[in-house]
């Protein structure tokens, strides 16, 4: 009977290692348990080892880099993130040349793949979704709203609504429709200026989209514009709360129910500034909120007459 000499060593990181007289070729690593085992004698030589490539992932980029499935599919990408790449080399994964029959099949697949990406509808979809990426940055839209815009634009493209109209016009109408459905306070003027289209064409395309796609947007609420206007004008919190109360009373009594939400919100905000002694001129409010001064004065007189704030 041969007794092998085994020595116990304490590592600097707190783990325990055993050294035996067996050859290094007989060592087996258990990656799940973090142990190194000597296969001839069955002794655990090292405990608590950590793999060098098992670093924790703390960022999205690191997760996608280490992930085996790739990024999730998205409607904002032309092929929804499920792109197809057919290599030009006629070899298999081992490097061996494939048969002539398989080469002919792959050649046909490359041709059809190229044609599917160069159709007129595909080109308009690519240009529209590329335009959407810039709109998202300019208007500060969330990913959920951007996905909704891409969904509306894809449906409009599949119904042929882009034919005879500009890509930017249909995209602008899709942006405005999605914002209306999600309660985002972007006006027609702001969306039209962002995509460099006229308000008349945007309104026309918007009516066509909601009619053909059967979209039923909710009525705009002046309260949706309040946070945006207060942030632009940098009013005090007390003034903001006063304007909120004014708009809440106006909605409950159906005051100015047929007016534009931006006009009602600007009038209520100007009335709140007067009530709290905050020195913000009517001209400044009109410039920042893109509302005319006569409209603000008319809304101000109706609100003050009905609610008697000042």
FIPA-897916 format. One record per residue (C-alpha): z, x, y; residue in one letter. Coordinates in steps of 0.2 Angstrom, whole numbers, padded with zeros to 4 digits, always signed. Example, Ala and Ser with C-alpha at 12.3 -4.5 7.8 and 13.67 -1.06 7.14 Angstrom:
# FIPA-897916
+0039+0062-0022A+0036+0068-0005S
//
This chain:
# FIPA-897916
+0000+0000+0000X-0005+0007+0017X+0005+0003+0032X-0004+0003+0049X+0005+0010+0064X+0006-0003+0077X+0013+0001+0095X+0018-0012+0108X+0013-0009+0126X+0019-0018+0141X+0004-0020+0153X+0006-0020+0172X+0001-0038+0175X+0015-0044+0163X+0004-0047+0147X+0008-0039+0131X-0004-0027+0121X-0002-0020+0104X-0011-0004+0098X-0016-0002+0080X-0025+0012+0071X-0040+0001+0067X-0057+0005+0074X-0062-0004+0090X-0077-0012+0081X-0065-0023+0072X-0058-0032+0088X-0062-0050+0091X-0060-0059+0108X-0054-0077+0108X-0060-0083+0125X-0051-0100+0125X-0034-0093+0121X-0036-0077+0131X-0032-0066+0116X-0039-0050+0108X-0037-0050+0089X-0038-0036+0076X-0049-0044+0062X-0043-0032+0048X-0025-0034+0050X-0024-0051+0060X-0013-0044+0074X-0015-0051+0091X-0017-0035+0101X-0018-0043+0119X-0012-0059+0126X-0015-0068+0142X-0032-0060+0146X-0043-0069+0159X-0062-0068+0158X-0070-0059+0173X-0083-0073+0176X-0070-0087+0175X-0067-0088+0194X-0061-0104+0202X-0074-0113+0212X-0068-0119+0229X-0084-0123+0238X-0099-0135+0235X-0111-0120+0235X-0101-0111+0222X-0100-0127+0211X-0119-0129+0212X-0121-0111+0208X-0111-0111+0193X-0116-0129+0187X-0128-0131+0173X-0134-0148+0179X-0140-0144+0196X-0138-0155+0212X-0137-0174+0211X-0153-0184+0214X-0156-0191+0231X-0168-0204+0239X-0170-0192+0254X-0180-0180+0243X-0198-0184+0239X-0196-0182+0220X-0177-0187+0221X-0172-0170+0216X-0181-0171+0199X-0195-0159+0203X-0207-0153+0189X-0213-0135+0189X-0227-0130+0176X-0228-0111+0175X-0245-0103+0176X-0243-0091+0162X-0249-0097+0145X-0234-0091+0135X-0219-0099+0127X-0201-0095+0130X-0201-0080+0118X-0216-0072+0127X-0229-0076+0114X-0246-0083+0119X-0248-0101+0115X-0263-0108+0105X-0279-0113+0114X-0276-0131+0110X-0259-0131+0119X-0267-0121+0134X-0279-0135+0136X-0265-0148+0137X-0255-0138+0149X-0271-0136+0160X-0273-0155+0161X-0254-0157+0165X-0255-0145+0179X-0270-0154+0186X-0262-0171+0185X-0246-0164+0192X-0255-0157+0207X-0265-0173+0210X-0249-0183+0209X-0241-0173+0223X-0257-0173+0234X-0260-0192+0235X-0261-0200+0253X-0245-0211+0249X-0236-0195+0243X-0240-0186+0259X-0234-0199+0270X-0218-0201+0260X-0215-0182+0262X-0218-0182+0281X-0207-0197+0283X-0193-0190+0273X-0195-0173+0282X-0194-0183+0299X-0178-0192+0292X-0169-0175+0290X-0171-0171+0309X-0166-0189+0314X-0150-0187+0304X-0145-0171+0314X-0149-0179+0331X-0140-0196+0328X-0126-0189+0317X-0129-0201+0303X-0119-0200+0287X-0126-0197+0270X-0123-0215+0265X-0133-0222+0279X-0147-0209+0277X-0149-0214+0259X-0150-0232+0265X-0164-0227+0277X-0173-0218+0264X-0172-0233+0252X-0179-0245+0266X-0193-0232+0270X-0198-0231+0251X-0199-0249+0249X-0210-0251+0265X-0221-0237+0258X-0223-0245+0241X-0228-0262+0250X-0241-0253+0260X-0233-0256+0277X-0236-0238+0283X-0255-0241+0282X-0262-0243+0299X-0246-0238+0307X-0238-0222+0312X-0225-0214+0300X-0213-0211+0315X-0214-0230+0319X-0210-0236+0302X-0196-0223+0300X-0189-0228+0317X-0189-0246+0311X-0180-0241+0295X-0167-0231+0305X-0163-0246+0316X-0163-0258+0302X-0151-0247+0292X-0140-0245+0307X-0139-0264+0310X-0134-0267+0292X-0121-0254+0292X-0114-0258+0309X-0119-0242+0318X-0121-0245+0337X-0137-0237+0340X-0149-0247+0352X-0168-0249+0351X-0170-0237+0366X-0159-0223+0358X-0168-0224+0342X-0185-0225+0350X-0182-0210+0361X-0175-0200+0346X-0192-0203+0336X-0203-0202+0352X-0210-0220+0349X-0211-0234+0361X-0199-0248+0361X-0213-0261+0359X-0220-0253+0344X-0202-0251+0336X-0198-0269+0339X-0214-0274+0331X-0212-0263+0316X-0194-0269+0314X-0198-0287+0314X-0212-0283+0300X-0199-0274+0290X-0185-0287+0290X-0198-0300+0286X-0207-0292+0272X-0192-0284+0264X-0181-0299+0267X-0167-0290+0276X-0154-0300+0285X-0145-0289+0297X-0128-0296+0304X-0127-0300+0322X-0122-0285+0333X-0104-0285+0339X-0099-0278+0356X-0084-0270+0348X-0095-0258+0338X-0101-0250+0354X-0083-0248+0362X-0078-0232+0353X-0095-0224+0357X-0095-0229+0376X-0076-0223+0378X-0081-0206+0370X-0095-0204+0381X-0086-0209+0397X-0070-0200+0392X-0059-0215+0397X-0040-0216+0395X-0033-0223+0379X-0024-0237+0389X-0041-0242+0397X-0049-0242+0379X-0036-0254+0373X-0038-0265+0388X-0057-0266+0385X-0053-0270+0366X-0042-0284+0371X-0055-0291+0383X-0069-0290+0370X-0058-0298+0357X-0054-0313+0369X-0073-0314+0374X-0078-0315+0355X-0065-0328+0351X-0071-0339+0366X-0089-0336+0363X-0092-0329+0380X-0109-0320+0383X-0113-0324+0365X-0132-0323+0368X-0131-0307+0378X-0134-0289+0372X-0119-0281+0364X-0121-0265+0375X-0121-0276+0391X-0105-0285+0386X-0096-0269+0381X-0101-0260+0397X-0095-0275+0408X-0078-0276+0398X-0076-0257+0400X-0079-0258+0419X-0067-0272+0420X-0054-0263+0410X-0056-0248+0422X-0053-0259+0437X-0038-0267+0429X-0030-0250+0425X-0035-0241+0441X-0046-0228+0433X-0060-0222+0445X-0076-0223+0435X-0091-0230+0445X-0102-0244+0440X-0117-0232+0442X-0110-0219+0430X-0106-0232+0417X-0124-0239+0419X-0131-0221+0417X-0121-0216+0402X-0123-0233+0392X-0141-0235+0397X-0138-0252+0404X-0144-0258+0421X-0131-0261+0435X-0136-0279+0438X-0132-0283+0420X-0115-0275+0421X-0111-0285+0437X-0116-0301+0429X-0106-0298+0413X-0091-0292+0424X-0091-0308+0435X-0092-0320+0419X-0078-0310+0410X-0067-0310+0425X-0070-0328+0430X-0066-0334+0412X-0052-0322+0407X-0045-0319+0425X-0041-0300+0421X-0040-0294+0439X
//
